[in-house]
Amino acid sequence: MLLSWQKDGADYKELFAQAIEKEKNAKVREVLGNALGIESDTVKSSDGSKVVSRGEMVKNLHKGNRKRSLLWAYETPFSAVHMAAGEVAEEEYLQAILLCYTSADGCGVSKNAQFLAEVLRADEFAVYVNELFDKWLAAGAESKKRWVLYAAVIHGGSDIITKLERQIKEWPQASRGAIACEAVKALSLSPLPQALLIVDGIARKFKFKQVRAAAGAALEFAASELGITREELADRIVPDLGFDEKMERRFDYGARAFLVTITPALEIEVFEAKEAPEKGMQVRGKKLKNLPAPGAKDDAEIAKAAYEEFKQLKKQMKATITSQRARLEMALSTSREWSVSAWEQLFVKNPLMHQFAMGLIWGIYKKGKLVQSFRYMEDGSFNTADEDEYELPENGKIGLVHPVELTREEKETWEGQLEDYEITQPFEQLKRSVYTVTEEEKEARKLMRFNGRTLNDLSLSSRLTGLGWYRGSVQDGGGFYTYYREDAELGLGVELYFSGSYVGGSNEEITVYDARFYRAGTVRRGSYVYDEADEDKAYLMKDIPVRYFSEVVWQITKATM
């Protein structure tokens, strides 16, 4: 009825706005606000039984003097936070948001906290919760107050992501693996896409298995909630970083503007934006070394915001490129395949991945076998090694070509084409060393080609863990004698045996013995566990997929040279 009155031409909005201010019944206030398009100051209670205003919620959260649990944080002052309307937010209001997280079940997203935070200056509240995190960290990062991680991640913007990434690396080295795992879980709840990219990177390659497992579990849960695989989730979270279909992003300074682009070498280029003959169109003008700092003639507020956005873009781009380079190299190692439609969605439509796609050689696969290799061109077309135009099949599977699948002539032809187009590959693909099983090795269960190599134990540890391997079971006297990796996607694992070292390393020379392949999950590991890939569990070398064999030997070779 209220809406129909408005349609009849009469403007009752101001009248009913006044009525909302005077109305004491929260449910009536919500109905009036929703009907007239006025922002509501109410939300349903957790059980859905009644409607609660922000003021009522703040009072309820403070009942029982619950703010005592926050006294440690208020021993030193916080920066001021303003309401969106302009007035300074009261301390009691800000404390109420934090109290949403202090309960036993507060380790997650709080709808009540989000509701209360909606009317605050988001940038100022981000500073506020970053200060909270800093105080918690300075006080020793007590596990009982781990709720701080979630409050900071959900409201703290991009700054907290950088801080947490650093702490996740440092905590396990100080025997605080549990809090590092909690930080990973919190990071997975961030509203910013770069946070999930970091979690994905931790899940793929991280020195400490406990933390890596926590990251994997967080991603598995998120993927299951969406009804997709973890790899499909990883595809979805790749940000476009604000670039359009022309690989451009505009930064406005008011009186002038700039166009920022991504090159095929995955670098940023900056151009002055100039008006094109077509009305409303802007094209690239003079190329600049970098985005200039705001000047006296620029709109101070607009230019400052744009300049800060550019600085954030560079940070996000660096993190995203690092993450995607590692992910694509893993896809090469594990023979991952995409449907044509999924490949186009990720590598054609996403500006950043579009640039990755142009520097790599792709293949159409049928039942895991390479049918046709091709390259994605800058103009959106596809061509073969002989530079014949190629059209993607409707229902094919696309994967990254491994050089072990190419003849010498095919490899050289592709290398020549990349050289002609001055393309530098984003990671070693065509020039990757290839290793195959010899006739003598086919019936063996132990790969002996590394037997007798000697090197420093700390060097071996650093190199292998950097490639995604883990230390084996710790046995008598704190010693361990294996490194291993498992690739669940392929159902395979490999174990490298050596003369032994101690947890933390002893900075001494060790001798490498052999490597054994086995079915992932069949070798038990833990403290004082003596299981291994013995004759009953180890595969014959001839039964290992050629690509996986080549990749494992490539990694061990890099680690033991």
GUZA-730786 format. One line per field, with one value per residue (C-alpha): residue number from 1; residue in one letter; x, y, z. Coordinates in steps of 0.1 Angstrom, whole numbers, plus 5000, padded with zeros to 4 digits. Layout:
residues N
seq	NUM,... $
type	A,... $
xx	X,... $
yy	Y,... $
zz	Z,... $
END
This chain:
residues 561
seq	1,2,3,4,5,6,7,8,9,10,11,12,13,14,15,16,17,18,19,20,21,22,23,24,25,26,27,28,29,30,31,32,33,34,35,36,37,38,39,40,41,42,43,44,45,46,47,48,49,50,51,52,53,54,55,56,57,58,59,60,61,62,63,64,65,66,67,68,69,70,71,72,73,74,75,76,77,78,79,80,81,82,83,84,85,86,87,88,89,90,91,92,93,94,95,96,97,98,99,100,101,102,103,104,105,106,107,108,109,110,111,112,113,114,115,116,117,118,119,120,121,122,123,124,125,126,127,128,129,130,131,132,133,134,135,136,137,138,139,140,141,142,143,144,145,146,147,148,149,150,151,152,153,154,155,156,157,158,159,160,161,162,163,164,165,166,167,168,169,170,171,172,173,174,175,176,177,178,179,180,181,182,183,184,185,186,187,188,189,190,191,192,193,194,195,196,197,198,199,200,201,202,203,204,205,206,207,208,209,210,211,212,213,214,215,216,217,218,219,220,221,222,223,224,225,226,227,228,229,230,231,232,233,234,235,236,237,238,239,240,241,242,243,244,245,246,247,248,249,250,251,252,253,254,255,256,257,258,259,260,261,262,263,264,265,266,267,268,269,270,271,272,273,274,275,276,277,278,279,280,281,282,283,284,285,286,287,288,289,290,291,292,293,294,295,296,297,298,299,300,301,302,303,304,305,306,307,308,309,310,311,312,313,314,315,316,317,318,319,320,321,322,323,324,325,326,327,328,329,330,331,332,333,334,335,336,337,338,339,340,341,342,343,344,345,346,347,348,349,350,351,352,353,354,355,356,357,358,359,360,361,362,363,364,365,366,367,368,369,370,371,372,373,374,375,376,377,378,379,380,381,382,383,384,385,386,387,388,389,390,391,392,393,394,395,396,397,398,399,400,401,402,403,404,405,406,407,408,409,410,411,412,413,414,415,416,417,418,419,420,421,422,423,424,425,426,427,428,429,430,431,432,433,434,435,436,437,438,439,440,441,442,443,444,445,446,447,448,449,450,451,452,453,454,455,456,457,458,459,460,461,462,463,464,465,466,467,468,469,470,471,472,473,474,475,476,477,478,479,480,481,482,483,484,485,486,487,488,489,490,491,492,493,494,495,496,497,498,499,500,501,502,503,504,505,506,507,508,509,510,511,512,513,514,515,516,517,518,519,520,521,522,523,524,525,526,527,528,529,530,531,532,533,534,535,536,537,538,539,540,541,542,543,544,545,546,547,548,549,550,551,552,553,554,555,556,557,558,559,560,561 $
type	M,L,L,S,W,Q,K,D,G,A,D,Y,K,E,L,F,A,Q,A,I,E,K,E,K,N,A,K,V,R,E,V,L,G,N,A,L,G,I,E,S,D,T,V,K,S,S,D,G,S,K,V,V,S,R,G,E,M,V,K,N,L,H,K,G,N,R,K,R,S,L,L,W,A,Y,E,T,P,F,S,A,V,H,M,A,A,G,E,V,A,E,E,E,Y,L,Q,A,I,L,L,C,Y,T,S,A,D,G,C,G,V,S,K,N,A,Q,F,L,A,E,V,L,R,A,D,E,F,A,V,Y,V,N,E,L,F,D,K,W,L,A,A,G,A,E,S,K,K,R,W,V,L,Y,A,A,V,I,H,G,G,S,D,I,I,T,K,L,E,R,Q,I,K,E,W,P,Q,A,S,R,G,A,I,A,C,E,A,V,K,A,L,S,L,S,P,L,P,Q,A,L,L,I,V,D,G,I,A,R,K,F,K,F,K,Q,V,R,A,A,A,G,A,A,L,E,F,A,A,S,E,L,G,I,T,R,E,E,L,A,D,R,I,V,P,D,L,G,F,D,E,K,M,E,R,R,F,D,Y,G,A,R,A,F,L,V,T,I,T,P,A,L,E,I,E,V,F,E,A,K,E,A,P,E,K,G,M,Q,V,R,G,K,K,L,K,N,L,P,A,P,G,A,K,D,D,A,E,I,A,K,A,A,Y,E,E,F,K,Q,L,K,K,Q,M,K,A,T,I,T,S,Q,R,A,R,L,E,M,A,L,S,T,S,R,E,W,S,V,S,A,W,E,Q,L,F,V,K,N,P,L,M,H,Q,F,A,M,G,L,I,W,G,I,Y,K,K,G,K,L,V,Q,S,F,R,Y,M,E,D,G,S,F,N,T,A,D,E,D,E,Y,E,L,P,E,N,G,K,I,G,L,V,H,P,V,E,L,T,R,E,E,K,E,T,W,E,G,Q,L,E,D,Y,E,I,T,Q,P,F,E,Q,L,K,R,S,V,Y,T,V,T,E,E,E,K,E,A,R,K,L,M,R,F,N,G,R,T,L,N,D,L,S,L,S,S,R,L,T,G,L,G,W,Y,R,G,S,V,Q,D,G,G,G,F,Y,T,Y,Y,R,E,D,A,E,L,G,L,G,V,E,L,Y,F,S,G,S,Y,V,G,G,S,N,E,E,I,T,V,Y,D,A,R,F,Y,R,A,G,T,V,R,R,G,S,Y,V,Y,D,E,A,D,E,D,K,A,Y,L,M,K,D,I,P,V,R,Y,F,S,E,V,V,W,Q,I,T,K,A,T,M $
xx	5000,5028,5045,5013,5009,5043,5034,5004,5027,5027,5060,5055,5091,5100,5068,5074,5110,5099,5075,5103,5123,5094,5083,5092,5083,5114,5094,5073,5104,5118,5086,5085,5122,5120,5089,5102,5138,5152,5182,5171,5187,5174,5182,5166,5179,5198,5167,5147,5120,5123,5138,5166,5180,5217,5212,5194,5221,5249,5231,5225,5262,5273,5251,5269,5298,5312,5335,5358,5372,5384,5402,5436,5431,5421,5451,5464,5442,5428,5425,5392,5365,5337,5302,5294,5271,5301,5300,5326,5316,5314,5338,5308,5296,5331,5335,5301,5315,5345,5322,5305,5338,5348,5323,5333,5317,5331,5358,5341,5321,5297,5266,5259,5294,5289,5256,5270,5301,5279,5274,5311,5338,5353,5388,5390,5375,5401,5428,5411,5411,5447,5457,5438,5458,5491,5483,5474,5506,5527,5512,5523,5493,5476,5457,5426,5422,5424,5391,5412,5424,5389,5378,5410,5408,5371,5373,5410,5413,5445,5470,5460,5466,5502,5507,5491,5510,5542,5530,5519,5555,5571,5548,5556,5594,5587,5568,5534,5520,5485,5480,5494,5468,5441,5454,5451,5415,5408,5425,5403,5373,5386,5363,5393,5402,5440,5436,5423,5451,5476,5457,5458,5496,5501,5480,5502,5537,5545,5574,5552,5528,5504,5498,5496,5470,5450,5450,5440,5411,5399,5398,5382,5354,5349,5348,5324,5300,5300,5297,5329,5364,5392,5410,5378,5376,5412,5402,5373,5393,5418,5411,5408,5425,5401,5413,5388,5386,5413,5437,5434,5426,5419,5432,5415,5432,5403,5419,5439,5438,5461,5457,5475,5480,5495,5521,5525,5556,5533,5546,5527,5529,5515,5502,5486,5450,5439,5406,5398,5378,5349,5329,5336,5365,5400,5431,5468,5489,5525,5541,5553,5579,5554,5521,5531,5524,5494,5502,5489,5465,5449,5418,5435,5410,5404,5441,5452,5427,5437,5474,5468,5447,5477,5501,5477,5473,5511,5511,5481,5495,5528,5511,5487,5514,5535,5505,5493,5528,5532,5497,5502,5536,5518,5491,5520,5534,5502,5486,5456,5430,5402,5371,5371,5345,5363,5396,5381,5364,5398,5424,5405,5382,5405,5429,5458,5454,5450,5486,5498,5479,5498,5532,5525,5520,5487,5473,5441,5440,5419,5420,5452,5470,5481,5462,5471,5494,5485,5492,5468,5475,5472,5444,5423,5430,5448,5476,5497,5535,5535,5515,5483,5451,5435,5399,5392,5369,5336,5341,5378,5401,5428,5461,5496,5519,5549,5581,5583,5552,5569,5593,5626,5613,5580,5598,5623,5595,5576,5607,5614,5578,5581,5615,5600,5572,5596,5576,5593,5575,5562,5580,5602,5580,5596,5631,5623,5647,5631,5639,5627,5629,5659,5656,5676,5653,5619,5617,5633,5613,5642,5655,5692,5705,5711,5728,5760,5754,5766,5756,5749,5718,5705,5708,5688,5661,5658,5656,5632,5608,5609,5596,5568,5584,5582,5604,5597,5590,5612,5628,5653,5674,5654,5668,5649,5660,5635,5618,5585,5558,5523,5501,5465,5452,5473,5471,5509,5537,5575,5600,5637,5660,5693,5718,5699,5697,5681,5651,5664,5694,5730,5748,5767,5772,5747,5746,5715,5705,5674,5639,5607,5573,5541,5504,5496,5483,5498,5529,5522,5542,5546,5570,5587,5568,5590,5568,5583,5577,5591,5589,5552,5543,5569,5558,5579,5595,5578,5544,5549,5533,5560,5552,5552,5584,5601,5589,5600,5635,5637,5630,5654,5681,5676,5677,5708,5731 $
yy	5000,5024,5018,5023,5057,5067,5055,5078,5107,5118,5118,5105,5094,5123,5119,5082,5088,5110,5082,5057,5080,5082,5045,5024,4990,4977,4954,4983,5004,4976,4973,5010,5012,4982,4995,5030,5020,5036,5018,4997,5000,4966,4930,4897,4880,4848,4827,4848,4855,4893,4923,4941,4976,4983,5002,4973,4949,4970,4970,4932,4925,4945,4927,4910,4934,4913,4941,4929,4904,4934,4954,4942,4958,4992,4998,5019,5041,5032,5055,5072,5056,5077,5066,5069,5098,5117,5115,5097,5062,5056,5032,5011,5006,4995,4972,4956,4945,4929,4912,4894,4875,4868,4840,4803,4801,4834,4819,4826,4852,4871,4885,4907,4922,4928,4944,4968,4976,4985,5021,5027,5042,5009,5023,5037,5005,4985,5006,5000,4962,4962,4980,4953,4926,4945,4947,4910,4901,4923,4906,4872,4862,4842,4813,4819,4852,4837,4854,4885,4867,4865,4900,4914,4893,4900,4938,4946,4951,4942,4953,4924,4899,4910,4907,4873,4859,4869,4854,4821,4817,4827,4810,4774,4781,4791,4759,4776,4755,4755,4792,4793,4768,4790,4820,4800,4792,4829,4840,4818,4838,4872,4890,4899,4874,4877,4861,4829,4829,4830,4801,4782,4788,4775,4744,4736,4743,4751,4739,4728,4699,4708,4743,4730,4705,4733,4753,4724,4716,4752,4751,4717,4729,4760,4740,4714,4742,4754,4718,4720,4706,4724,4730,4745,4768,4778,4788,4809,4829,4843,4880,4902,4930,4955,4952,4952,4930,4952,4944,4980,4997,5034,5055,5089,5120,5144,5167,5139,5101,5071,5037,5008,4976,4941,4930,4894,4893,4899,4934,4966,4995,5030,5054,5088,5086,5108,5114,5095,5109,5088,5105,5092,5069,5071,5056,5052,5083,5088,5058,5066,5048,5047,5062,5097,5110,5134,5170,5204,5206,5172,5167,5160,5134,5116,5115,5103,5074,5064,5065,5042,5019,5016,5007,4980,4968,4962,4942,4922,4915,4903,4879,4867,4861,4842,4821,4813,4806,4779,4766,4762,4746,4721,4716,4707,4682,4665,4665,4686,4690,4716,4714,4738,4760,4761,4768,4797,4811,4811,4818,4840,4860,4867,4895,4882,4845,4856,4868,4835,4816,4834,4823,4786,4757,4739,4706,4688,4655,4624,4598,4614,4613,4644,4648,4683,4710,4747,4782,4810,4842,4878,4884,4856,4830,4797,4782,4751,4747,4752,4784,4769,4784,4760,4758,4743,4713,4718,4689,4684,4684,4710,4707,4720,4702,4685,4684,4646,4643,4661,4649,4667,4684,4695,4710,4729,4742,4755,4771,4788,4803,4817,4832,4848,4864,4874,4854,4845,4817,4824,4793,4766,4745,4737,4740,4718,4688,4655,4622,4587,4552,4533,4496,4486,4505,4492,4461,4479,4491,4514,4543,4542,4569,4593,4567,4580,4617,4638,4673,4693,4682,4718,4723,4691,4701,4736,4725,4697,4715,4744,4719,4707,4677,4668,4653,4616,4600,4610,4578,4569,4598,4624,4613,4609,4592,4601,4629,4624,4640,4627,4639,4629,4639,4611,4587,4586,4593,4591,4586,4596,4577,4591,4585,4606,4639,4654,4677,4712,4698,4693,4711,4680,4660,4634,4607,4600,4564,4557,4568,4547,4553,4540,4545,4577,4571,4536,4546,4554,4583,4598,4599,4565,4550,4527,4521,4525,4519,4484,4456,4451,4488,4502,4503,4491,4520,4509,4514,4551,4576,4591,4627,4621,4601,4629,4656,4637,4630,4666,4677,4653,4663,4700,4692,4670,4688 $
zz	5000,5009,4976,4957,4973,4960,4925,4925,4925,4962,4979,5014,5020,5043,5063,5068,5076,5105,5115,5116,5139,5163,5160,5191,5176,5159,5135,5124,5118,5096,5076,5070,5060,5036,5019,5013,5005,5037,5052,5081,5115,5126,5121,5131,5162,5159,5164,5140,5167,5169,5152,5171,5164,5165,5198,5214,5201,5216,5250,5248,5240,5270,5295,5323,5321,5292,5282,5310,5286,5265,5292,5281,5247,5261,5283,5254,5232,5197,5167,5163,5141,5126,5117,5080,5089,5103,5141,5161,5170,5208,5224,5237,5201,5188,5218,5210,5176,5192,5217,5188,5184,5220,5226,5223,5189,5177,5155,5122,5104,5127,5111,5141,5139,5101,5108,5134,5112,5082,5095,5103,5081,5068,5063,5099,5114,5095,5112,5146,5143,5129,5161,5181,5163,5169,5207,5208,5190,5213,5243,5231,5208,5235,5220,5243,5225,5190,5182,5174,5143,5129,5139,5123,5091,5084,5091,5087,5050,5030,5057,5080,5052,5049,5086,5089,5060,5078,5111,5095,5083,5117,5143,5133,5136,5172,5179,5175,5148,5163,5162,5127,5117,5133,5114,5081,5089,5097,5065,5044,5057,5044,5020,4999,4971,4976,5010,4995,4970,4999,5016,4983,4980,5016,5008,4978,4992,5028,5050,5079,5071,5100,5085,5050,5060,5078,5046,5025,5049,5048,5010,5009,5032,5011,4979,4993,5004,4967,4954,4933,4935,4952,4919,4905,4936,4930,4894,4907,4932,4907,4908,4877,4897,4882,4846,4818,4787,4770,4799,4810,4843,4846,4875,4877,4893,4885,4859,4844,4842,4834,4818,4834,4814,4820,4794,4782,4804,4834,4841,4846,4821,4827,4800,4801,4791,4763,4746,4715,4686,4697,4724,4759,4748,4761,4746,4756,4753,4764,4782,4817,4839,4868,4880,4891,4926,4928,4919,4929,4899,4907,4928,4962,4975,4942,4933,4967,4966,4931,4940,4970,4948,4925,4953,4964,4929,4926,4959,4948,4914,4928,4951,4925,4899,4924,4934,4898,4885,4912,4906,4869,4873,4896,4869,4845,4870,4878,4843,4853,4825,4820,4799,4769,4785,4819,4802,4783,4814,4833,4806,4781,4803,4832,4823,4843,4833,4797,4798,4814,4786,4758,4771,4775,4751,4755,4743,4736,4755,4750,4777,4790,4757,4738,4705,4694,4708,4703,4714,4724,4704,4715,4690,4706,4679,4682,4661,4658,4659,4621,4626,4610,4625,4649,4663,4697,4698,4716,4741,4744,4775,4776,4796,4797,4773,4790,4769,4775,4752,4723,4697,4694,4662,4677,4707,4686,4664,4694,4708,4675,4674,4709,4700,4668,4689,4716,4742,4775,4793,4828,4841,4826,4803,4769,4783,4812,4815,4806,4823,4812,4827,4813,4802,4833,4856,4843,4866,4896,4926,4938,4917,4922,4898,4928,4949,4964,4959,4989,5000,5031,5051,5054,5017,5009,5034,5020,4984,4989,5012,4987,4961,4982,4999,5036,5063,5069,5103,5132,5147,5175,5188,5169,5136,5103,5071,5044,5025,5007,4987,4978,4950,4959,4924,4909,4938,4938,4963,4963,4991,4990,5013,5026,5054,5079,5097,5128,5133,5127,5108,5119,5091,5081,5049,5041,5014,4991,4986,4965,4956,4957,4942,4960,4962,4981,5017,5021,5041,5077,5092,5127,5157,5160,5131,5110,5080,5045,5008,5009,4983,4990,4985,4960,4924,4895,4876,4844,4860,4868,4844,4822,4831,4869,4867,4848,4872,4903,4888,4878,4914,4930,4905,4913,4951,4950,4925 $
END
